[in-house]
C-alpha cells in the first residue's frame, strides 16, 4: 500500500473519504450525489493513522486500512473530520 492518501469531503452530504487515487474517481457516487472535493493529502507512517487526522479518525484506523486494502477507499461520516475542515 502506498504511504499517501487523499482526503475528500462530499459537498452534498456529511461524509468524507480517503483514497489513494489522487483524483478521487473511485469514491462512491451512490453515497455522495454531489461532488467529492479534495481537502488534503495525508501521509501514513508505518502502522500509524494518517498524519493530521484527529482522534475520531484514529479510532477507525483498522476499518480505514481494511477499506483501502479491499476497496481502494474508505468513506465515513464527516463529524470525524478535524475542525479545520468542517
Secondary structure, 3 states (H helix, E strand, C coil): CCCEEEEEEECCCCEEEEECCCCCCCCCCCCCCCCEEEEEEEECCCCCCCCCCCHHHHCCHHHHHHHHHHHCEEEEEHHHCCHHHC
